[in-house]
Amino acid sequence: MKSKITKWLLKWLCRKLVSQGPNHESNITEYYRVIWKAARKEFREDNDPTLQKFMKECHERSMHSTLKRSMEYTVEYPEEKHISFR
């Protein structure tokens, strides 16, 4: 990240976009679209398959590092039962 302020702002925006509600799916889709457009604009020399592969690798690394950091997952049920996995 370029700066702490940029990282904070990005996290804040992400939290607002992915908040559960009637439009959360379209908000998340739009967020991915904005990332894709920014990558295409930044990496103009790459063709689409190369850029798609790069973006997929970045997404997979982000998922792996996020899951690796999280040591506990909690599942909530309507009956308010909580099951934790370690």
Secondary structure as the mmCIF struct_conf table of DSSP 4:
data_model
#
loop_
_struct_conf.conf_type_id
_struct_conf.id
_struct_conf.beg_label_comp_id
_struct_conf.beg_label_asym_id
_struct_conf.beg_label_seq_id
_struct_conf.end_label_comp_id
_struct_conf.end_label_asym_id
_struct_conf.end_label_seq_id
HELX_RH_AL_P HELX_RH_AL_P1 LYS A 4 LEU A 17
TURN_TY1_P TURN_TY1_P1 VAL A 18 VAL A 18
BEND BEND1 GLN A 20 GLY A 21
TURN_TY1_P TURN_TY1_P2 PRO A 22 ASN A 23
HELX_RH_AL_P HELX_RH_AL_P2 HIS A 24 GLU A 42
TURN_TY1_P TURN_TY1_P3 PHE A 43 GLU A 45
BEND BEND2 ASP A 46 ASP A 46
HELX_RH_AL_P HELX_RH_AL_P3 ASP A 48 ARG A 69
STRN STRN1 TYR A 73 GLU A 76
TURN_TY1_P TURN_TY1_P4 PRO A 78 GLU A 79
STRN STRN2 HIS A 82 PHE A 85
#
